[in-house]
Amino acid sequence: MLKIGWIDFLNTLPFNFEIAGIKPEFEYKLYKGVPVKLNKLLRNKEIDIAIASSAEYIENFQDYLILPNLSISATNKVHSVAIFSNKQLSDIKEVYLSKASKTSRYLTKIIFDIFLKKEISYKELENYQDIEKKSVLLIGDNAIFFSDRFKYVYDLSEIWYKNTGLPFVFALWILNKEIFYKKERQLRQFYNILMESKEKILKNLPNFVKNFVKTEKFSREFATEYIKNLDYNLTEKHIQSLKLFSKYLQDVKIIKKEPKFNLLNF
Ligand SMILES: C=C(O[C@@H]1C=C(C(=O)O)C=C[C@H]1O)C(=O)O
């Protein structure tokens, strides 16, 4: 049985092997939730593998391995990770951070500390009441959903791209090192299934969106354009970006040790 962590956001659609009609030959169970929940399940070894926060890998890299060629990244705008505000950036003094995120919370700190050199007080975003009166970091479907309440959108990967020229890697397929030896066969098959799903769904995206995306939250046109704009690859350039992100995380004292990026050689 392979225990798989699944971020329940629109942006994981291209990995959805079930809707792609690909059936694994092994038994599996999906554990759905926001990134922080999956990071925790993975760290506690309650699941084997997950699409989880890239920052979770960076912080605990000794325990993990990465599936190659796969990520959720964005070159320039991501559209679903941003600081939303009705204030101009220069007037923002406090930011309420989404509790669902790890990577984007850390990126927010790097943006203010290193790129903008601006002191900010950080608070937890406990609920969505009167959200338009605050400056908030939102991720995933909520970011898309609440965006029209705000005059200004400070897109985090756009800011990263302007400062570094690199794509920003939000999520990776991370697995617990020790399960590789126990479940190598399933993992290899799962990797092939993810690669196949990604290809199949992205090739025929409007059709998959039409059949599988619920339209209460966003229009089909938006969903298609949003996914099309994301980058699901993991190349040398993405690794370079992860290394730079890690260096900045050391500079702002969030991590102590420089991580190694251990990709499975599939
Ligand atoms: C692109 C996104 O990136 C997400 C952000 C994450 C984080 O901040 O920890 C983790 C996984 C990603 O799915 C998004 O939420 O829209």
The ligand as an SDF file (V2000), in Angstrom:
LIG
                    3D

 16 16  0  0  0  0  0  0  0  0999 V2000
    1.5150   27.4310   -6.3950 C   0  0  0  0  0  0  0  0  0  0  0  0
    1.1130   27.1790   -5.1770 C   0  0  0  0  0  0  0  0  0  0  0  0
    2.0470   26.6650   -4.3560 O   0  0  0  0  0  0  0  0  0  0  0  0
    1.7370   25.9210   -3.1900 C   0  0  0  0  0  0  0  0  0  0  0  0
    2.3970   26.5480   -2.0580 C   0  0  0  0  0  0  0  0  0  0  0  0
    2.9540   25.8350   -1.0420 C   0  0  0  0  0  0  0  0  0  0  0  0
    3.5110   26.5010    0.1870 C   0  0  0  0  0  0  0  0  0  0  0  0
    3.4570   27.7310    0.2700 O   0  0  0  0  0  0  0  0  0  0  0  0
    4.0070   25.8060    1.0970 O   0  0  0  0  0  0  0  0  0  0  0  0
    2.9930   24.4370   -1.1490 C   0  0  0  0  0  0  0  0  0  0  0  0
    2.5460   23.8000   -2.2460 C   0  0  0  0  0  0  0  0  0  0  0  0
    2.0770   24.4930   -3.4460 C   0  0  0  0  0  0  0  0  0  0  0  0
    0.9390   23.8860   -3.9700 O   0  0  0  0  0  0  0  0  0  0  0  0
   -0.2450   27.5250   -4.7230 C   0  0  0  0  0  0  0  0  0  0  0  0
   -0.6210   27.2550   -3.5930 O   0  0  0  0  0  0  0  0  0  0  0  0
   -0.9890   28.1060   -5.4900 O   0  0  0  0  0  0  0  0  0  0  0  0
  1  2  2  0
  2  3  1  0
  2 14  1  0
  3  4  1  0
  4  5  1  0
  4 12  1  0
  5  6  2  0
  6  7  1  0
  6 10  1  0
  7  8  2  0
  7  9  1  0
 10 11  2  0
 11 12  1  0
 12 13  1  0
 14 15  2  0
 14 16  1  0
M  END
$$$$
